[in-house]
């Protein structure tokens, strides 16, 4: 998989970032569904198709 996270970690990009299920609007963080979509987009971009 990927050795970094796409969660909320104050910009450190480390494997121990957290993922919020439904973040508050004021946080500006992505929710779980948005992060799942980002992983799909990332893996699709790496594919041959």
mmCIF file of the N, C-alpha and C atoms, coordinates in Angstrom:
data_MODEL
# 
_entry.id   MODEL 
# 
loop_
_atom_site.group_PDB 
_atom_site.id 
_atom_site.type_symbol 
_atom_site.label_atom_id 
_atom_site.label_alt_id 
_atom_site.label_comp_id 
_atom_site.label_asym_id 
_atom_site.label_entity_id 
_atom_site.label_seq_id 
_atom_site.pdbx_PDB_ins_code 
_atom_site.Cartn_x 
_atom_site.Cartn_y 
_atom_site.Cartn_z 
_atom_site.occupancy 
_atom_site.B_iso_or_equiv 
_atom_site.pdbx_formal_charge 
_atom_site.auth_seq_id 
_atom_site.auth_comp_id 
_atom_site.auth_asym_id 
_atom_site.auth_atom_id 
_atom_site.pdbx_PDB_model_num 
ATOM 1   N N  . UNK A 1 1  ? 0.845   -1.176 0.000   1.00 0.00 ? 1  UNK A N  1 
ATOM 2   C CA . UNK A 1 1  ? 0.000   0.000  0.000   1.00 0.00 ? 1  UNK A CA 1 
ATOM 3   C C  . UNK A 1 1  ? 0.890   1.238  0.000   1.00 0.00 ? 1  UNK A C  1 
ATOM 4   N N  . UNK A 1 2  ? 0.431   2.304  0.566   1.00 0.00 ? 2  UNK A N  1 
ATOM 5   C CA . UNK A 1 2  ? 1.184   3.556  0.560   1.00 0.00 ? 2  UNK A CA 1 
ATOM 6   C C  . UNK A 1 2  ? 1.722   3.839  1.961   1.00 0.00 ? 2  UNK A C  1 
ATOM 7   N N  . UNK A 1 3  ? 2.987   4.219  2.074   1.00 0.00 ? 3  UNK A N  1 
ATOM 8   C CA . UNK A 1 3  ? 3.579   4.432  3.400   1.00 0.00 ? 3  UNK A CA 1 
ATOM 9   C C  . UNK A 1 3  ? 3.276   5.798  4.011   1.00 0.00 ? 3  UNK A C  1 
ATOM 10  N N  . UNK A 1 4  ? 2.271   6.471  3.532   1.00 0.00 ? 4  UNK A N  1 
ATOM 11  C CA . UNK A 1 4  ? 1.885   7.759  4.105   1.00 0.00 ? 4  UNK A CA 1 
ATOM 12  C C  . UNK A 1 4  ? 0.375   7.818  4.180   1.00 0.00 ? 4  UNK A C  1 
ATOM 13  N N  . UNK A 1 5  ? -0.132  8.754  4.911   1.00 0.00 ? 5  UNK A N  1 
ATOM 14  C CA . UNK A 1 5  ? -1.574  8.844  5.070   1.00 0.00 ? 5  UNK A CA 1 
ATOM 15  C C  . UNK A 1 5  ? -2.176  10.032 4.344   1.00 0.00 ? 5  UNK A C  1 
ATOM 16  N N  . UNK A 1 6  ? -3.486  9.979  4.133   1.00 0.00 ? 6  UNK A N  1 
ATOM 17  C CA . UNK A 1 6  ? -4.212  11.098 3.550   1.00 0.00 ? 6  UNK A CA 1 
ATOM 18  C C  . UNK A 1 6  ? -5.200  11.660 4.557   1.00 0.00 ? 6  UNK A C  1 
ATOM 19  N N  . UNK A 1 7  ? -4.979  11.370 5.802   1.00 0.00 ? 7  UNK A N  1 
ATOM 20  C CA . UNK A 1 7  ? -5.883  11.837 6.845   1.00 0.00 ? 7  UNK A CA 1 
ATOM 21  C C  . UNK A 1 7  ? -5.487  13.205 7.371   1.00 0.00 ? 7  UNK A C  1 
ATOM 22  N N  . UNK A 1 8  ? -5.859  13.487 8.593   1.00 0.00 ? 8  UNK A N  1 
ATOM 23  C CA . UNK A 1 8  ? -5.602  14.781 9.225   1.00 0.00 ? 8  UNK A CA 1 
ATOM 24  C C  . UNK A 1 8  ? -4.428  14.634 10.169  1.00 0.00 ? 8  UNK A C  1 
ATOM 25  N N  . UNK A 1 9  ? -3.312  15.274 9.858   1.00 0.00 ? 9  UNK A N  1 
ATOM 26  C CA . UNK A 1 9  ? -2.140  15.140 10.702  1.00 0.00 ? 9  UNK A CA 1 
ATOM 27  C C  . UNK A 1 9  ? -1.318  16.408 10.792  1.00 0.00 ? 9  UNK A C  1 
ATOM 28  N N  . UNK A 1 10 ? -1.923  17.540 10.654  1.00 0.00 ? 10 UNK A N  1 
ATOM 29  C CA . UNK A 1 10 ? -1.291  18.864 10.718  1.00 0.00 ? 10 UNK A CA 1 
ATOM 30  C C  . UNK A 1 10 ? -0.126  19.013 9.752   1.00 0.00 ? 10 UNK A C  1 
ATOM 31  N N  . UNK A 1 11 ? -0.220  18.378 8.587   1.00 0.00 ? 11 UNK A N  1 
ATOM 32  C CA . UNK A 1 11 ? 0.775   18.551 7.537   1.00 0.00 ? 11 UNK A CA 1 
ATOM 33  C C  . UNK A 1 11 ? 1.984   17.645 7.626   1.00 0.00 ? 11 UNK A C  1 
ATOM 34  N N  . UNK A 1 12 ? 2.031   16.740 8.592   1.00 0.00 ? 12 UNK A N  1 
ATOM 35  C CA . UNK A 1 12 ? 3.201   15.888 8.766   1.00 0.00 ? 12 UNK A CA 1 
ATOM 36  C C  . UNK A 1 12 ? 3.250   14.735 7.767   1.00 0.00 ? 12 UNK A C  1 
ATOM 37  N N  . UNK A 1 13 ? 2.124   14.298 7.231   1.00 0.00 ? 13 UNK A N  1 
ATOM 38  C CA . UNK A 1 13 ? 2.015   13.180 6.284   1.00 0.00 ? 13 UNK A CA 1 
ATOM 39  C C  . UNK A 1 13 ? 2.745   11.938 6.782   1.00 0.00 ? 13 UNK A C  1 
ATOM 40  N N  . UNK A 1 14 ? 2.254   11.386 7.855   1.00 0.00 ? 14 UNK A N  1 
ATOM 41  C CA . UNK A 1 14 ? 2.843   10.179 8.415   1.00 0.00 ? 14 UNK A CA 1 
ATOM 42  C C  . UNK A 1 14 ? 1.784   9.084  8.498   1.00 0.00 ? 14 UNK A C  1 
ATOM 43  N N  . UNK A 1 15 ? 2.208   7.824  8.676   1.00 0.00 ? 15 UNK A N  1 
ATOM 44  C CA . UNK A 1 15 ? 1.247   6.716  8.710   1.00 0.00 ? 15 UNK A CA 1 
ATOM 45  C C  . UNK A 1 15 ? 0.254   6.772  9.866   1.00 0.00 ? 15 UNK A C  1 
ATOM 46  N N  . UNK A 1 16 ? 0.510   7.563  10.876  1.00 0.00 ? 16 UNK A N  1 
ATOM 47  C CA . UNK A 1 16 ? -0.383  7.591  12.038  1.00 0.00 ? 16 UNK A CA 1 
ATOM 48  C C  . UNK A 1 16 ? -1.351  8.775  12.007  1.00 0.00 ? 16 UNK A C  1 
ATOM 49  N N  . UNK A 1 17 ? -1.690  9.261  10.824  1.00 0.00 ? 17 UNK A N  1 
ATOM 50  C CA . UNK A 1 17 ? -2.680  10.324 10.727  1.00 0.00 ? 17 UNK A CA 1 
ATOM 51  C C  . UNK A 1 17 ? -4.053  9.771  11.077  1.00 0.00 ? 17 UNK A C  1 
ATOM 52  N N  . UNK A 1 18 ? -4.957  10.664 11.462  1.00 0.00 ? 18 UNK A N  1 
ATOM 53  C CA . UNK A 1 18 ? -6.311  10.226 11.798  1.00 0.00 ? 18 UNK A CA 1 
ATOM 54  C C  . UNK A 1 18 ? -7.252  10.518 10.637  1.00 0.00 ? 18 UNK A C  1 
ATOM 55  N N  . UNK A 1 19 ? -8.327  9.757  10.556  1.00 0.00 ? 19 UNK A N  1 
ATOM 56  C CA . UNK A 1 19 ? -9.366  9.993  9.558   1.00 0.00 ? 19 UNK A CA 1 
ATOM 57  C C  . UNK A 1 19 ? -10.658 10.277 10.293  1.00 0.00 ? 19 UNK A C  1 
ATOM 58  N N  . UNK A 1 20 ? -11.291 11.361 9.942   1.00 0.00 ? 20 UNK A N  1 
ATOM 59  C CA . UNK A 1 20 ? -12.546 11.751 10.570  1.00 0.00 ? 20 UNK A CA 1 
ATOM 60  C C  . UNK A 1 20 ? -13.712 11.194 9.764   1.00 0.00 ? 20 UNK A C  1 
ATOM 61  N N  . UNK A 1 21 ? -14.684 10.604 10.443  1.00 0.00 ? 21 UNK A N  1 
ATOM 62  C CA . UNK A 1 21 ? -15.855 10.059 9.759   1.00 0.00 ? 21 UNK A CA 1 
ATOM 63  C C  . UNK A 1 21 ? -16.697 11.187 9.184   1.00 0.00 ? 21 UNK A C  1 
ATOM 64  N N  . UNK A 1 22 ? -17.116 12.106 10.025  1.00 0.00 ? 22 UNK A N  1 
ATOM 65  C CA . UNK A 1 22 ? -17.891 13.272 9.601   1.00 0.00 ? 22 UNK A CA 1 
ATOM 66  C C  . UNK A 1 22 ? -17.316 14.502 10.301  1.00 0.00 ? 22 UNK A C  1 
ATOM 67  N N  . UNK A 1 23 ? -16.323 15.151 9.693   1.00 0.00 ? 23 UNK A N  1 
ATOM 68  C CA . UNK A 1 23 ? -15.711 16.305 10.355  1.00 0.00 ? 23 UNK A CA 1 
ATOM 69  C C  . UNK A 1 23 ? -16.650 17.503 10.398  1.00 0.00 ? 23 UNK A C  1 
ATOM 70  N N  . UNK A 1 24 ? -16.453 18.355 11.373  1.00 0.00 ? 24 UNK A N  1 
ATOM 71  C CA . UNK A 1 24 ? -17.217 19.600 11.457  1.00 0.00 ? 24 UNK A CA 1 
ATOM 72  C C  . UNK A 1 24 ? -16.815 20.505 10.298  1.00 0.00 ? 24 UNK A C  1 
ATOM 73  N N  . UNK A 1 25 ? -17.739 21.317 9.836   1.00 0.00 ? 25 UNK A N  1 
ATOM 74  C CA . UNK A 1 25 ? -17.482 22.205 8.702   1.00 0.00 ? 25 UNK A CA 1 
ATOM 75  C C  . UNK A 1 25 ? -16.283 23.124 8.950   1.00 0.00 ? 25 UNK A C  1 
ATOM 76  N N  . UNK A 1 26 ? -16.114 23.575 10.179  1.00 0.00 ? 26 UNK A N  1 
ATOM 77  C CA . UNK A 1 26 ? -15.054 24.539 10.493  1.00 0.00 ? 26 UNK A CA 1 
ATOM 78  C C  . UNK A 1 26 ? -13.648 23.945 10.417  1.00 0.00 ? 26 UNK A C  1 
ATOM 79  N N  . UNK A 1 27 ? -13.506 22.613 10.428  1.00 0.00 ? 27 UNK A N  1 
ATOM 80  C CA . UNK A 1 27 ? -12.174 22.010 10.429  1.00 0.00 ? 27 UNK A CA 1 
ATOM 81  C C  . UNK A 1 27 ? -11.499 22.092 9.073   1.00 0.00 ? 27 UNK A C  1 
ATOM 82  N N  . UNK A 1 28 ? -12.271 22.029 8.006   1.00 0.00 ? 28 UNK A N  1 
ATOM 83  C CA . UNK A 1 28 ? -11.683 22.017 6.672   1.00 0.00 ? 28 UNK A CA 1 
ATOM 84  C C  . UNK A 1 28 ? -11.072 20.676 6.303   1.00 0.00 ? 28 UNK A C  1 
ATOM 85  N N  . UNK A 1 29 ? -11.255 19.672 7.151   1.00 0.00 ? 29 UNK A N  1 
ATOM 86  C CA . UNK A 1 29 ? -10.713 18.339 6.899   1.00 0.00 ? 29 UNK A CA 1 
ATOM 87  C C  . UNK A 1 29 ? -11.704 17.518 6.083   1.00 0.00 ? 29 UNK A C  1 
ATOM 88  N N  . UNK A 1 30 ? -11.179 16.570 5.327   1.00 0.00 ? 30 UNK A N  1 
ATOM 89  C CA . UNK A 1 30 ? -12.027 15.677 4.541   1.00 0.00 ? 30 UNK A CA 1 
ATOM 90  C C  . UNK A 1 30 ? -12.602 14.590 5.434   1.00 0.00 ? 30 UNK A C  1 
ATOM 91  N N  . UNK A 1 31 ? -13.776 14.118 5.096   1.00 0.00 ? 31 UNK A N  1 
ATOM 92  C CA . UNK A 1 31 ? -14.396 13.014 5.812   1.00 0.00 ? 31 UNK A CA 1 
ATOM 93  C C  . UNK A 1 31 ? -13.961 11.683 5.229   1.00 0.00 ? 31 UNK A C  1 
ATOM 94  N N  . UNK A 1 32 ? -14.405 10.604 5.826   1.00 0.00 ? 32 UNK A N  1 
ATOM 95  C CA . UNK A 1 32 ? -14.015 9.265  5.402   1.00 0.00 ? 32 UNK A CA 1 
ATOM 96  C C  . UNK A 1 32 ? -14.373 9.002  3.944   1.00 0.00 ? 32 UNK A C  1 
ATOM 97  N N  . UNK A 1 33 ? -15.565 9.393  3.513   1.00 0.00 ? 33 UNK A N  1 
ATOM 98  C CA . UNK A 1 33 ? -15.969 9.159  2.121   1.00 0.00 ? 33 UNK A CA 1 
ATOM 99  C C  . UNK A 1 33 ? -15.056 9.911  1.155   1.00 0.00 ? 33 UNK A C  1 
ATOM 100 N N  . UNK A 1 34 ? -14.685 11.138 1.490   1.00 0.00 ? 34 UNK A N  1 
ATOM 101 C CA . UNK A 1 34 ? -13.784 11.914 0.632   1.00 0.00 ? 34 UNK A CA 1 
ATOM 102 C C  . UNK A 1 34 ? -12.400 11.280 0.561   1.00 0.00 ? 34 UNK A C  1 
ATOM 103 N N  . UNK A 1 35 ? -11.921 10.760 1.682   1.00 0.00 ? 35 UNK A N  1 
ATOM 104 C CA . UNK A 1 35 ? -10.607 10.123 1.706   1.00 0.00 ? 35 UNK A CA 1 
ATOM 105 C C  . UNK A 1 35 ? -10.628 8.825  0.898   1.00 0.00 ? 35 UNK A C  1 
ATOM 106 N N  . UNK A 1 36 ? -11.722 8.057  1.011   1.00 0.00 ? 36 UNK A N  1 
ATOM 107 C CA . UNK A 1 36 ? -11.840 6.835  0.212   1.00 0.00 ? 36 UNK A CA 1 
ATOM 108 C C  . UNK A 1 36 ? -11.819 7.163  -1.274  1.00 0.00 ? 36 UNK A C  1 
ATOM 109 N N  . UNK A 1 37 ? -12.517 8.218  -1.673  1.00 0.00 ? 37 UNK A N  1 
ATOM 110 C CA . UNK A 1 37 ? -12.514 8.641  -3.079  1.00 0.00 ? 37 UNK A CA 1 
ATOM 111 C C  . UNK A 1 37 ? -11.110 9.066  -3.510  1.00 0.00 ? 37 UNK A C  1 
ATOM 112 N N  . UNK A 1 38 ? -10.380 9.720  -2.629  1.00 0.00 ? 38 UNK A N  1 
ATOM 113 C CA . UNK A 1 38 ? -9.018  10.150 -2.956  1.00 0.00 ? 38 UNK A CA 1 
ATOM 114 C C  . UNK A 1 38 ? -8.108  8.949  -3.178  1.00 0.00 ? 38 UNK A C  1 
ATOM 115 N N  . UNK A 1 39 ? -8.243  7.897  -2.343  1.00 0.00 ? 39 UNK A N  1 
ATOM 116 C CA . UNK A 1 39 ? -7.454  6.683  -2.543  1.00 0.00 ? 39 UNK A CA 1 
ATOM 117 C C  . UNK A 1 39 ? -7.783  6.032  -3.885  1.00 0.00 ? 39 UNK A C  1 
ATOM 118 N N  . UNK A 1 40 ? -9.060  5.977  -4.239  1.00 0.00 ? 40 UNK A N  1 
ATOM 119 C CA . UNK A 1 40 ? -9.460  5.398  -5.527  1.00 0.00 ? 40 UNK A CA 1 
ATOM 120 C C  . UNK A 1 40 ? -8.857  6.211  -6.668  1.00 0.00 ? 40 UNK A C  1 
ATOM 121 N N  . UNK A 1 41 ? -8.952  7.522  -6.600  1.00 0.00 ? 41 UNK A N  1 
ATOM 122 C CA . UNK A 1 41 ? -8.373  8.380  -7.638  1.00 0.00 ? 41 UNK A CA 1 
ATOM 123 C C  . UNK A 1 41 ? -6.868  8.186  -7.744  1.00 0.00 ? 41 UNK A C  1 
ATOM 124 N N  . UNK A 1 42 ? -6.197  8.066  -6.591  1.00 0.00 ? 42 UNK A N  1 
ATOM 125 C CA . UNK A 1 42 ? -4.750  7.896  -6.568  1.00 0.00 ? 42 UNK A CA 1 
ATOM 126 C C  . UNK A 1 42 ? -4.339  6.572  -7.205  1.00 0.00 ? 42 UNK A C  1 
ATOM 127 N N  . UNK A 1 43 ? -4.997  5.488  -6.821  1.00 0.00 ? 43 UNK A N  1 
ATOM 128 C CA . UNK A 1 43 ? -4.659  4.168  -7.369  1.00 0.00 ? 43 UNK A CA 1 
ATOM 129 C C  . UNK A 1 43 ? -5.000  4.107  -8.858  1.00 0.00 ? 43 UNK A C  1 
ATOM 130 N N  . UNK A 1 44 ? -6.121  4.698  -9.261  1.00 0.00 ? 44 UNK A N  1 
ATOM 131 C CA . UNK A 1 44 ? -6.489  4.720  -10.673 1.00 0.00 ? 44 UNK A CA 1 
ATOM 132 C C  . UNK A 1 44 ? -5.450  5.494  -11.488 1.00 0.00 ? 44 UNK A C  1 
ATOM 133 N N  . UNK A 1 45 ? -4.929  6.583  -10.934 1.00 0.00 ? 45 UNK A N  1 
ATOM 134 C CA . UNK A 1 45 ? -3.909  7.364  -11.633 1.00 0.00 ? 45 UNK A CA 1 
ATOM 135 C C  . UNK A 1 45 ? -2.626  6.558  -11.826 1.00 0.00 ? 45 UNK A C  1 
ATOM 136 N N  . UNK A 1 46 ? -2.353  5.624  -10.929 1.00 0.00 ? 46 UNK A N  1 
ATOM 137 C CA . UNK A 1 46 ? -1.164  4.779  -11.051 1.00 0.00 ? 46 UNK A CA 1 
ATOM 138 C C  . UNK A 1 46 ? -1.369  3.578  -11.970 1.00 0.00 ? 46 UNK A C  1 
ATOM 139 N N  . UNK A 1 47 ? -2.606  3.287  -12.311 1.00 0.00 ? 47 UNK A N  1 
ATOM 140 C CA . UNK A 1 47 ? -2.887  2.116  -13.143 1.00 0.00 ? 47 UNK A CA 1 
ATOM 141 C C  . UNK A 1 47 ? -2.503  2.385  -14.593 1.00 0.00 ? 47 UNK A C  1 
ATOM 142 N N  . UNK A 1 48 ? -2.461  1.336  -15.369 1.00 0.00 ? 48 UNK A N  1 
ATOM 143 C CA . UNK A 1 48 ? -2.112  1.449  -16.787 1.00 0.00 ? 48 UNK A CA 1 
ATOM 144 C C  . UNK A 1 48 ? -3.276  1.924  -17.629 1.00 0.00 ? 48 UNK A C  1 
ATOM 145 N N  . UNK A 1 49 ? -4.470  1.921  -17.066 1.00 0.00 ? 49 UNK A N  1 
ATOM 146 C CA . UNK A 1 49 ? -5.666  2.246  -17.845 1.00 0.00 ? 49 UNK A CA 1 
ATOM 147 C C  . UNK A 1 49 ? -5.941  3.716  -17.925 1.00 0.00 ? 49 UNK A C  1 
# 
